[in-house]
Each structure stands twice: as structure tokens, then as C-alpha cells.
């Protein structure tokens, strides 16, 4: 993702986090990087990014 990144706290239950860690590992990504990818895909799929401002991951 190009540009500055914003940090924030995410509260998530342990079982969900463990499943996310496993999924990230299966995709050879960090947990944080995988969360960014999931969010990017969801925003892209729902048309929430302007077409000319879609960040590259």
C-alpha cells in the first residue's frame, strides 16, 4: 500500500485471531499484511475506493 500508514487498535477475540494468523501464514503474509489485504479486497469489491485512487498492495 503506497503512502503513509495509519496505526490503530483492533480488538478481536482469541479464536478469530488464531484463525487469521493461520490464514495469513498459509498465504505467506504477516497477520497485519493479511488484514490490509482483506480490507483492500473488501473495499475494492464494494466499490468504496475511487477508481483512480485504489492503493496497490
Secondary structure, 3 states (H helix, E strand, C coil): CCCCCCCCCCCCCHHHHHHHHHHHHHCCCCHHHHHHHHHHHHHHHCCCCCHHHCCCC
